[in-house]
Amino acid sequence: MEMKELERIIDERSQKQIASAKEEIKNELGAVPQAQIDEAVKKAVSEINAKAENDKAENVKYLEAFKEAVGGDTSIKAKETPVTIVNQMIASAVSAMGKKDAHNVTQVTNEEILAQAKKDFPYSKALHRVLETKTMNAGTPSEGGFTVPLAFSGEYIDALVANTLIDKLNIRRVPLVNGNLSIPRMDTTSAISWGGEETVGGITEPTFGEVNMHAKKLFAKTAMSNTLIRSSGVNIEGWVAEDLMRKARIALDDALLNGTGSQYQPLGLKNNPNIQSSGGTSTAFAVTTPNDMVALLEQANVRMENVHWLFNPIGESWIRNKAFSSGPFAWSEEMNRSGTLRGYQFHSSSTVGYTDTTTDYADFWLGDFAEMMFGISKDISIEVSREGTFTNNGNVISAFDRDLTLIRLIAEVDFACRQPKAFVHGTYSVS
């Protein structure tokens, strides 16, 4: 692998990081002045590019060191490329370090790394040859320092999970002081009437209610063997913690839409008896369905400040494939051009309901999420402990005694809908 190929890989990674950073900054800052968003983006881009340039500089000496180690060996097979062997060397060194609880490659011997390499990669003769002929020294790249994982890092393949919605909807976040919040709400407005010169007007009184929020606890914990952590070629603790964070956000999406409203779970829109509904499980999604759903919100005098559609990916495909009787697609052009439907942004996630039966049907949501509140008593947090105890199937287990690491996620949150009529739940089948 030549330097230009490594630079290409680093540049591609940097562009992905920049795109992700821009999206995160936009979501976090929300409706602040554009100049403030631009400044934050500029700073993030600068930091990412600086890191990329540093990675490139590090790779120059590491790649040249590797070429020095294997370049003269004409028996190396084509499939045993430099990047393959260096990754094998990294994995072998990390495994050897894990067995000795070492924190640096200089704390293990070349013989120990070679023995591990022969065990983990018995058919990589080029790897064995390099390790047999070079003295390992982390401070000298040509003598094995390139096995220290700097720009080359362990990678892992994530499980497939639903795309999260909650960060895309710009839902108002409110603090739950002591875990509770009560907000007054006007349920019906005053009545206005006409009359003659001597007409005595009646008393008009609006009616009031309230929206209550009580923090519900979301949690998960996992126990991992420290031997596994020491031996792993990837940052497995970070991997698991990142997975817990993603799954927590998916759980919040599900609670927002489908929460039961029980003692321990928020009330989701689907189970709110006061929201509007449209269609049915045997009602075919029609060309006019999006117009009908928008009309329901407008008829209810919804302000339409932060309106979004939510689809299941299967349901989105139905909309894109819906065509007029004369032939042209009804909505696909707008959706492709601007990412909107009837002028409002749409988002797809498998968290939105879809039922595969004799007649398939799916959920379609349209709502003004300015009328939704996300109450937070304790935001999502990750805690790690190697000394704690936990209960598993009724047994109390000590992490210290068992040489385990505990990773715990916890959050205390609730959702509340200020005006239920600002949301339409459509249920439609494929036509």
Residue pairs with C-beta under 8 A, 6 or more apart in sequence:
1 63
1 81
1 82
1 83
3 56
3 59
3 60
3 63
6 56
6 59
6 63
6 151
7 56
7 59
10 52
10 55
10 56
10 59
10 151
11 52
13 52
14 48
14 49
14 51
14 52
17 48
18 44
18 45
18 48
21 41
21 44
21 45
21 48
22 41
22 44
25 37
25 40
25 41
25 44
26 37
27 167
27 168
27 170
29 36
29 37
29 40
30 170
55 150
55 151
58 150
58 151
59 151
61 141
62 86
62 141
62 145
62 146
62 150
62 151
62 152
63 82
64 141
64 142
65 141
65 142
65 145
65 146
66 82
66 85
66 86
66 146
67 82
68 142
69 130
69 134
69 142
69 146
70 76
70 82
70 85
70 126
70 129
70 130
73 126
73 129
73 130
75 125
75 126
76 126
77 126
80 124
80 125
80 126
80 127
83 152
84 124
85 124
85 126
85 127
85 130
86 146
86 147
86 152
87 152
88 117
88 120
88 121
88 124
88 127
89 113
89 117
89 127
89 130
89 131
89 144
89 146
89 147
90 147
90 148
90 149
90 152
90 154
90 233
91 120
91 121
91 154
91 233
92 113
92 114
92 116
92 117
92 120
92 121
92 127
92 131
92 147
93 105
93 108
93 113
93 116
93 136
93 147
93 148
94 149
94 154
94 231
94 232
94 233
95 116
95 120
95 231
95 233
96 102
96 108
96 112
96 113
96 115
96 116
97 103
97 104
97 105
97 107
97 108
97 230
98 227
98 229
98 230
98 231
98 232
99 112
99 116
99 230
99 231
100 107
100 108
100 112
101 230
102 108
104 138
104 148
105 113
105 136
105 138
105 144
105 145
105 147
105 148
106 137
106 138
106 139
109 136
110 131
110 134
110 135
110 136
110 144
113 131
113 136
113 147
114 128
114 131
114 132
117 124
117 127
117 128
117 131
118 128
121 127
134 142
134 143
134 144
135 143
135 144
136 143
136 144
136 147
137 143
137 144
137 145
138 144
138 145
138 147
138 148
139 145
153 234
154 232
154 233
154 234
154 235
155 234
156 234
156 236
156 239
158 243
159 243
161 246
161 247
161 250
162 250
162 253
162 349
162 350
162 351
163 347
163 348
163 349
163 350
164 246
164 249
164 250
164 252
164 253
164 349
165 253
165 256
165 310
165 347
165 349
165 351
166 249
166 252
166 253
166 256
166 374
167 249
168 308
168 345
168 347
169 306
169 308
169 347
169 369
169 372
170 306
170 369
171 256
171 369
171 372
171 373
171 374
172 370
172 372
172 373
172 374
173 373
173 374
173 375
173 376
174 181
174 213
174 373
174 374
174 375
174 376
175 181
175 375
175 376
175 377
176 213
176 214
176 215
176 375
176 376
176 377
176 412
176 413
176 414
178 377
179 214
179 215
179 377
179 412
180 212
180 213
180 214
180 215
181 212
181 213
181 375
182 210
182 211
182 212
182 213
183 210
183 211
183 212
183 213
183 373
183 416
183 418
184 208
184 209
184 210
185 208
185 209
185 210
185 211
185 418
185 419
186 206
186 207
186 208
187 206
187 207
187 208
187 209
188 206
188 207
189 206
190 204
190 205
190 206
191 204
192 204
193 201
193 202
193 204
195 201
211 373
211 416
211 417
211 418
212 416
213 373
213 375
213 414
213 415
213 416
214 414
215 375
215 377
215 378
215 412
215 413
215 414
216 255
216 264
216 265
216 266
216 412
216 413
216 414
217 264
217 410
217 411
217 412
218 248
218 251
218 252
218 380
218 409
218 410
218 411
218 412
218 413
219 408
219 409
219 410
219 411
220 244
220 247
220 248
220 408
220 409
221 390
221 406
221 407
221 408
221 409
222 240
222 244
222 406
222 407
223 390
223 392
223 397
223 399
223 402
223 404
223 405
223 406
223 407
224 236
224 237
224 240
224 404
224 405
224 407
225 403
225 404
225 405
226 386
226 403
226 404
226 405
227 403
228 236
229 236
229 237
229 405
237 384
237 405
237 407
240 407
241 382
241 384
241 407
241 409
244 382
244 407
244 409
245 380
245 382
245 409
248 380
248 409
248 411
249 380
250 351
252 413
253 349
253 351
254 268
254 351
255 265
255 266
255 268
255 415
256 266
256 268
256 269
256 372
256 415
257 268
257 269
257 270
257 310
257 351
257 352
257 353
257 363
257 365
258 268
258 270
258 271
258 351
258 353
259 265
259 266
259 267
259 268
259 271
259 415
260 267
260 268
260 271
261 267
261 268
261 271
261 272
266 413
266 414
266 415
267 415
267 416
267 417
268 415
269 275
269 365
269 367
269 417
269 423
269 425
270 353
270 363
270 425
272 417
272 420
272 423
274 420
274 421
275 417
275 420
275 421
275 423
275 424
275 425
276 296
276 297
276 300
276 420
276 421
276 423
276 424
276 425
277 424
277 425
277 426
277 427
278 289
278 292
278 293
278 296
278 364
278 424
278 425
278 426
278 427
279 285
279 289
279 364
279 426
279 427
279 428
280 427
280 428
281 355
281 359
281 361
281 427
281 429
282 359
282 361
282 429
283 427
283 428
283 429
284 428
284 429
284 430
284 431
285 315
285 318
285 319
285 322
285 364
285 428
285 429
285 430
285 431
286 322
286 431
287 322
287 323
287 324
287 330
289 364
289 426
289 428
290 319
290 331
290 341
290 342
291 342
293 364
293 366
293 424
293 426
294 342
294 344
294 366
296 366
296 424
297 304
297 307
297 366
297 367
297 368
297 421
297 422
297 424
298 304
300 421
300 422
302 368
302 371
302 419
302 421
302 422
303 368
303 370
303 422
304 368
305 368
305 370
306 368
306 369
306 370
307 344
307 345
307 366
307 367
307 368
307 369
308 344
308 345
308 346
308 347
308 366
308 367
308 369
309 341
309 344
309 345
309 346
309 347
309 364
309 365
309 366
310 346
310 347
310 348
310 349
310 352
310 363
310 364
310 365
310 366
310 367
311 319
311 346
311 347
311 348
311 349
311 352
311 362
311 364
311 365
312 348
312 349
312 350
312 352
312 353
312 354
312 362
312 363
313 348
313 349
313 350
314 354
314 360
314 362
315 348
315 352
315 354
315 362
315 363
315 364
315 428
316 346
316 348
318 362
318 428
318 430
318 431
319 331
319 332
319 335
319 341
320 329
320 331
320 332
320 335
321 329
321 332
322 329
322 330
322 331
322 332
322 431
323 329
323 330
324 330
331 341
334 340
334 341
334 342
335 341
335 346
339 345
339 346
340 346
344 366
352 362
352 363
352 365
353 362
353 363
354 360
354 361
354 362
354 363
355 361
355 362
359 429
359 430
360 429
360 430
361 427
361 428
361 429
361 430
362 427
362 428
362 429
363 425
363 426
363 427
364 425
364 426
364 427
364 428
365 423
365 424
365 425
365 426
366 423
366 424
366 426
367 422
367 423
367 424
368 422
368 423
370 422
371 417
371 418
371 419
371 422
371 423
372 415
372 416
372 417
372 418
373 415
373 416
373 417
373 418
374 413
374 415
375 413
375 414
375 415
375 416
376 411
376 412
376 413
377 412
377 413
377 414
378 410
378 411
378 412
378 413
379 411
379 413
380 409
380 410
380 411
381 409
381 410
381 411
382 407
382 408
382 409
383 407
383 408
383 409
383 410
384 405
384 406
384 407
384 408
385 399
385 405
385 406
385 408
386 399
386 400
386 404
386 405
386 406
387 399
387 400
388 399
388 406
389 396
389 397
389 398
389 399
390 396
390 397
390 399
390 406
391 397
397 404
399 405
399 406
417 423
